[in-house]
Amino acid sequence: MKDELFNPKEDREISVMGQILIEETSTRAAKLVYEATDYHRDLQHTILKLGKYINTEFEHPTKKPFRPSPELERKRNRRDMGFALIFDYMMSTGLSSVGDSMRKLSIFEQYFDTLNVSDPEKLKTIVEDLQGGDISSSLEFIKSAQPAEEHSLRKSLQTQMIIECIEMGLESYGRTVKQLKAFVPKEGEEQRQSQRLVGALVMGQAAKEDARYRNLFDQKNKEKLVSRLSAFFVPKEAPLNLILKHGFKGINQLTDFQDSGLQWDVWMDWELPFDTYFHASHSVFTCPILKEQCTCNNPPMRLTCGHVISKDAINRLTINVRNRFPRSRHLRFKCPYCPKEQNLDNAKSVDFHAWTIPAENEDEEAEEQVKFLQFVE
């Protein structure tokens, strides 16, 4: 082939075959260049369209998809909510002394009247006494309040009192013997439990190493007892604790929006841009008329007959009346479930609060959820 294309005998002249091959190669090269030019033009057009879409739909530069931290000192409602969340959290987690100090030292002490803590002074006394091994204040509260789980609480207090007596030494024996007289164990398992506690008391410090009594000295037992007694004054889990718990679970999904930077309206009060199991701590009501979950802007409304529907459902039921009588103060409509006539002014907003009542059995992890209704005008 080399001799055919470049014959050295003819002073390296290109043969006819070589000319044909070169022409075909040049034609193919020119065609390839034209195709590359067209592809580059189309690609550039696509890139320009993508850049235009990015400039329109994306933030530039990319910003965090989180709202800025709210200022708690400028707005009254934020100030009240912020201090109430912190104070409730401290009171429900055993930090009553810290919460009380914060309340006294804060310049916004006058705004603590809207807290959800009932009788914080008594709660503080009970928690501090339990931490010091004294159960007298707890017994007085149980005797006056007479809760349904009074017997279970007395048994837990008796156990904790003997454990504290063993750990604190002989100085607390007199107080322990005096408080033991308040307990009259019943026959059966409870009497055997009392005998077991007395046996641990007789052994003293050696009971910590004994396999029969070792589980009694678990620090979590005291924490559970404090939590059960605190539940009578504040929710079992303070709102701030719930915010932290569910926030830690959803922070990874929220940070994914930081990488995308897409301008989605994720800051609605009634929804999040991802799924989260919040129903364990937040009650949910679905309107039986519209089949939609109620929100803060569309709360459930209780009618005078007792039926509960959403606010949007009431608006749809009264739209014709409001169009005919726009200035009327007394709008009437009929309940969709009963023929009773309703007055719009008598409908009340329903606020669902979930409070946790500890189970009688301390070993059970499951807790009974009791929901109360509070009707707000």
Phi, psi and omega per residue, in radians:
M1 nan -0.684 3.131
K2 -1.127 -0.746 3.112
D3 -1.163 -0.581 -3.134
E4 -1.215 -0.697 -3.117
L5 -1.396 -0.767 -3.079
F6 -2.187 1.519 -3.098
N7 -1.419 1.966 -3.107
P8 -1.171 -0.371 3.141
K9 -1.237 -0.359 -3.120
E10 -1.918 0.600 3.104
D11 1.008 0.711 3.014
R12 1.014 0.713 3.049
E13 -1.425 2.520 -3.129
I14 -1.371 2.337 -3.128
S15 -1.374 3.047 3.121
V16 -1.124 -0.683 3.113
M17 -1.097 -0.701 3.124
G18 -1.133 -0.698 3.117
Q19 -1.095 -0.709 -3.141
I20 -1.131 -0.753 -3.141
L21 -1.135 -0.703 3.137
I22 -1.147 -0.707 3.127
E23 -1.125 -0.750 3.124
E24 -1.141 -0.684 3.119
T25 -1.141 -0.699 3.115
S26 -1.122 -0.711 3.128
T27 -1.102 -0.762 3.125
R28 -1.148 -0.650 3.128
A29 -1.155 -0.736 3.114
A30 -1.110 -0.694 3.117
K31 -1.123 -0.717 3.128
L32 -1.127 -0.644 3.107
V33 -1.143 -0.755 3.102
Y34 -1.081 -0.734 3.118
E35 -1.123 -0.710 3.107
A36 -1.120 -0.652 3.114
T37 -1.138 -0.775 3.111
D38 -1.105 -0.719 3.128
Y39 -1.121 -0.724 3.118
H40 -1.117 -0.664 3.127
R41 -1.143 -0.781 3.111
D42 -1.133 -0.705 3.127
L43 -1.131 -0.706 3.115
Q44 -1.135 -0.662 3.104
H45 -1.121 -0.725 3.103
T46 -1.123 -0.723 3.134
I47 -1.131 -0.683 3.113
L48 -1.128 -0.711 3.097
K49 -1.121 -0.727 3.116
L50 -1.129 -0.727 3.101
G51 -1.103 -0.683 3.096
K52 -1.124 -0.694 3.114
Y53 -1.157 -0.702 3.125
I54 -1.114 -0.757 3.136
N55 -1.133 -0.501 -3.109
T56 -1.477 -0.776 -2.980
E57 -1.724 -0.298 -3.078
F58 -1.948 2.683 3.078
E59 -1.353 2.493 3.128
H60 -2.447 1.987 -0.014
P61 -1.301 2.872 -3.099
T62 -1.099 2.241 -3.138
K63 -1.951 2.814 3.101
K64 -1.199 2.423 -3.121
P65 -1.437 0.409 -3.137
F66 -1.885 2.578 3.070
R67 -1.228 2.631 3.058
P68 -1.139 2.695 -3.130
S69 -1.064 2.265 -3.120
P70 -1.204 2.499 3.092
E71 -1.444 2.067 -3.034
L72 -1.479 -0.226 -3.010
E73 -1.743 -0.291 -3.045
R74 -1.548 -0.746 -3.086
K75 -1.774 2.373 -3.051
R76 -1.111 -0.794 -3.072
N77 -1.167 -0.660 3.089
R78 -1.185 -0.654 3.131
R79 -1.124 -0.795 3.122
D80 -1.068 -0.804 -3.096
M81 -1.156 -0.742 -3.115
G82 -1.094 -0.850 -3.140
F83 -1.195 -0.605 3.117
A84 -1.161 -0.713 3.120
L85 -1.080 -0.802 -3.113
I86 -1.156 -0.768 -3.099
F87 -1.150 -0.770 3.116
D88 -1.080 -0.677 3.136
Y89 -1.112 -0.765 -3.141
M90 -1.148 -0.718 -3.100
M91 -1.212 -0.573 -3.098
S92 -1.505 -0.221 3.136
T93 -1.859 0.204 3.092
G94 1.567 0.008 3.130
L95 -1.637 0.833 -3.064
S96 -1.138 -0.618 3.133
S97 -1.151 -0.669 3.103
V98 -1.176 -0.748 3.114
G99 -1.118 -0.678 3.119
D100 -1.171 -0.686 3.097
S101 -1.148 -0.701 3.112
M102 -1.105 -0.655 3.141
R103 -1.186 -0.664 -3.117
K104 -1.309 -0.660 -3.067
L105 -1.488 -0.276 -3.076
S106 -1.282 2.465 3.078
I107 -1.327 -0.155 -3.138
F108 -1.853 0.602 -3.092
E109 -1.069 -0.509 -3.100
Q110 -1.218 -0.225 -3.116
Y111 -1.642 0.133 -3.130
F112 -1.543 0.108 -3.101
D113 -1.279 -0.318 -3.069
T114 -1.666 0.289 -3.092
L115 -1.290 2.805 3.139
N116 -1.625 0.124 -3.121
V117 -1.557 2.186 3.094
S118 -1.709 2.204 3.116
D119 0.955 1.136 -3.107
P120 -1.114 -0.506 -3.135
E121 -1.145 -0.747 3.115
K122 -1.158 -0.694 3.099
L123 -1.085 -0.733 3.120
K124 -1.073 -0.749 3.141
T125 -1.106 -0.755 -3.128
I126 -1.110 -0.801 -3.103
V127 -1.139 -0.791 -3.133
E128 -1.140 -0.674 3.119
D129 -1.166 -0.698 3.115
L130 -1.126 -0.697 3.109
Q131 -1.161 -0.459 3.093
G132 -1.609 0.053 3.105
G133 1.532 0.187 -3.129
D134 -1.858 2.202 -3.100
I135 -1.932 0.160 -3.070
S136 -1.113 -0.767 3.135
S137 -1.140 -0.616 3.102
S138 -1.172 -0.699 3.112
L139 -1.139 -0.680 3.109
E140 -1.112 -0.724 3.129
F141 -1.150 -0.758 -3.138
I142 -1.110 -0.669 3.140
K143 -1.149 -0.650 -3.133
S144 -1.416 -0.687 -3.095
A145 -1.382 -0.597 -3.116
Q146 0.883 1.072 3.124
P147 -1.253 2.923 -3.107
A148 -1.139 -0.572 -3.127
E149 -1.687 0.573 -3.094
E150 -1.043 -0.762 -3.099
H151 -1.114 -0.752 3.131
S152 -1.122 -0.684 3.128
L153 -1.175 -0.689 3.115
R154 -1.094 -0.698 3.121
K155 -1.142 -0.701 3.109
S156 -1.169 -0.673 3.107
L157 -1.145 -0.670 3.105
Q158 -1.091 -0.783 3.115
T159 -1.077 -0.806 -3.113
Q160 -1.143 -0.610 -3.134
M161 -1.118 -0.763 -3.130
I162 -1.201 -0.663 3.110
I163 -1.112 -0.750 3.110
E164 -1.130 -0.634 3.129
C165 -1.114 -0.714 3.126
I166 -1.162 -0.728 -3.091
E167 -1.285 -0.558 -3.086
M168 -1.512 -0.325 3.065
G169 1.759 -2.933 -3.011
L170 -1.182 -0.360 -3.072
E171 -1.127 -0.485 -3.103
S172 -1.676 0.075 -3.106
Y173 -1.136 -0.715 -3.134
G174 -1.086 -0.758 3.111
R175 -1.146 -0.664 -3.132
T176 -1.143 -0.783 3.128
V177 -1.100 -0.661 3.130
K178 -1.142 -0.732 -3.122
Q179 -1.343 -0.425 3.104
L180 -1.147 -0.442 3.137
K181 -1.163 -0.328 3.129
A182 -1.357 -0.188 -3.110
F183 -1.834 2.294 3.074
V184 -2.137 1.649 -3.070
P185 -1.172 2.494 3.094
K186 -1.448 2.934 3.133
E187 -1.285 2.727 3.097
G188 1.773 -2.455 -3.052
E189 -1.096 -0.662 -3.122
E190 -1.145 -0.636 3.113
Q191 -1.195 -0.676 3.092
R192 -1.139 -0.631 3.085
Q193 -1.131 -0.694 3.107
S194 -1.131 -0.710 3.094
Q195 -1.106 -0.637 3.107
R196 -1.135 -0.708 3.123
L197 -1.172 -0.695 3.101
V198 -1.131 -0.645 3.079
G199 -1.090 -0.705 3.077
A200 -1.147 -0.625 3.131
L201 -1.164 -0.661 3.130
V202 -1.186 -0.683 -3.130
M203 -1.240 -0.487 3.113
G204 1.273 -2.402 -3.084
Q205 -1.092 -0.449 -3.139
A206 -1.158 -0.326 -3.141
A207 -1.165 -0.396 3.135
K208 -1.121 -0.539 -3.116
E209 -1.662 -0.122 -3.137
D210 -1.429 2.339 -3.105
A211 -1.132 -0.426 -3.112
R212 -1.285 -0.466 -3.028
Y213 -2.112 0.019 -3.015
R214 -1.088 -0.646 -3.086
N215 -1.233 -0.259 3.133
L216 -1.261 -0.353 -3.043
F217 -1.687 0.367 3.094
D218 -1.288 2.249 -3.111
Q219 -1.137 -0.422 -3.127
K220 -1.161 -0.430 3.127
N221 -1.099 -0.727 3.103
K222 -1.172 -0.705 3.133
E223 -1.099 -0.703 3.106
K224 -1.126 -0.704 -3.137
L225 -1.147 -0.751 3.082
V226 -1.088 -0.697 -3.141
S227 -1.158 -0.673 3.140
R228 -1.159 -0.718 3.119
L229 -1.264 -0.591 3.115
S230 -1.184 -0.430 -3.114
A231 -1.131 -0.334 3.101
F232 -1.370 -0.243 -3.105
F233 -1.936 -0.588 -3.123
V234 -2.415 2.869 3.053
P235 -0.996 2.623 3.141
K236 -0.968 -0.717 3.058
E237 -2.079 2.093 -3.135
A238 -1.144 2.657 3.130
P239 -0.958 -0.678 3.126
L240 -1.138 -0.614 3.101
N241 -1.144 -0.679 3.093
L242 -1.162 -0.690 3.115
I243 -1.075 -0.771 3.139
L244 -1.161 -0.739 -3.082
K245 -1.121 -0.854 -3.138
H246 -1.335 -0.465 3.089
G247 -1.177 -0.686 3.109
F248 -1.108 -0.611 -3.135
K249 -1.265 -0.576 -3.065
G250 -1.726 -0.021 -3.057
I251 -1.164 -0.592 -3.140
N252 -1.149 -0.690 3.126
Q253 -1.240 -0.606 3.110
L254 -1.194 -0.630 -3.129
T255 -1.208 -0.350 3.068
D256 -1.094 -0.509 3.112
F257 -1.245 -0.387 3.097
Q258 -1.180 -0.639 3.135
D259 -1.248 -0.603 -3.123
S260 -1.350 -0.753 3.126
G261 1.269 0.127 -3.116
L262 -1.214 2.416 -3.053
Q263 -1.413 1.303 3.060
W264 -1.663 2.510 3.127
D265 -1.453 1.474 -3.073
V266 -1.676 0.096 -3.027
W267 -1.874 0.793 2.994
M268 -1.465 2.564 -3.075
D269 -1.244 -0.314 -2.995
W270 -1.987 0.077 3.133
E271 -2.692 2.783 3.083
L272 -2.084 2.765 -3.119
P273 -1.382 0.129 3.121
F274 -2.571 2.857 -3.121
D275 -1.395 2.422 3.083
T276 -2.555 2.507 -3.137
Y277 -1.519 1.535 -3.123
F278 -1.856 -0.075 -3.051
H279 -1.198 -0.364 3.135
A280 -1.163 -0.408 -3.104
S281 -2.066 -0.091 -3.071
H282 -2.396 2.140 -3.134
S283 -1.266 2.633 -3.080
V284 -2.220 2.378 3.087
F285 -2.217 2.225 3.105
T286 -1.881 2.247 -3.118
C287 -1.127 2.206 3.139
P288 -1.252 -0.252 -3.137
I289 -1.543 -0.943 -3.085
L290 -1.565 -0.181 -3.111
K291 1.020 0.637 3.132
E292 -2.175 2.572 3.113
Q293 -1.273 2.371 3.134
C294 -1.289 2.621 -3.134
T295 -2.231 -3.099 3.115
C296 -1.185 -0.521 3.083
N297 -1.478 -0.288 3.118
N298 -2.274 1.235 -3.039
P299 -1.326 2.794 3.010
P300 -1.240 2.492 -3.098
M301 -2.131 2.329 3.126
R302 -1.701 2.188 3.120
L303 -1.499 2.942 -3.108
T304 -1.158 -0.416 3.120
C305 -1.413 -0.166 3.121
G306 1.824 -0.257 3.119
H307 -1.303 2.583 -3.094
V308 -2.083 2.157 3.055
I309 -2.353 3.030 -3.087
S310 -1.447 2.863 3.140
K311 -1.156 -0.683 3.111
D312 -1.106 -0.615 3.105
A313 -1.127 -0.697 3.090
I314 -1.135 -0.703 3.121
N315 -1.086 -0.660 3.127
R316 -1.261 -0.583 3.119
L317 -1.231 -0.462 -3.081
T318 -1.863 0.158 -3.067
I319 -1.132 -0.675 3.138
N320 -1.183 -0.697 3.135
V321 -1.171 -0.696 -3.135
R322 -1.189 -0.566 3.095
N323 -1.252 -0.620 -3.129
R324 -1.365 -0.662 -3.121
F325 -2.213 1.326 -3.061
P326 -1.153 -0.423 -3.094
R327 -1.749 0.098 -3.112
S328 -1.288 2.396 3.129
R329 -1.565 -0.358 -3.086
H330 -2.059 1.639 3.122
L331 -1.596 2.227 -3.093
R332 -1.999 2.556 3.093
F333 -2.703 2.939 -3.130
K334 -1.821 2.464 3.099
C335 -1.137 2.340 -3.120
P336 -1.205 -0.190 -3.113
Y337 -1.838 -0.374 3.111
C338 -2.503 2.773 -3.076
P339 -1.368 0.135 -3.079
K340 -1.227 2.351 3.135
E341 -1.367 2.433 -3.069
Q342 -2.037 2.647 3.016
N343 -1.939 2.280 -3.067
L344 -1.051 -0.574 -3.125
D345 -1.206 -0.375 -3.109
N346 -1.547 -0.121 3.097
A347 -1.259 2.363 -3.076
K348 -2.078 2.474 3.096
S349 -1.304 2.389 -3.121
V350 -1.819 2.255 3.118
D351 -2.017 2.033 -3.114
F352 -1.546 2.192 3.064
H353 -2.085 2.254 3.100
A354 -1.744 2.057 3.078
W355 -1.984 2.542 -3.094
T356 -1.787 2.169 3.064
I357 -1.823 2.091 -3.091
P358 -1.057 2.567 3.096
A359 -1.275 2.676 -3.125
E360 -1.173 -0.610 3.132
N361 -1.512 2.069 -3.086
E362 -1.199 -0.452 -3.095
D363 -1.315 -0.323 -3.133
E364 -1.367 2.260 3.119
E365 -1.385 -0.507 -3.132
A366 -1.243 2.503 -3.135
E367 -2.187 2.532 -3.108
E368 -1.372 2.175 3.137
Q369 -1.681 2.100 3.128
V370 -2.022 2.184 -3.098
K371 -1.867 2.315 3.119
F372 -1.932 2.609 3.084
L373 -1.835 2.320 3.071
Q374 -2.162 2.101 -3.085
F375 -1.682 2.190 -3.096
V376 -2.043 2.323 -3.132
E377 -1.110 nan nan
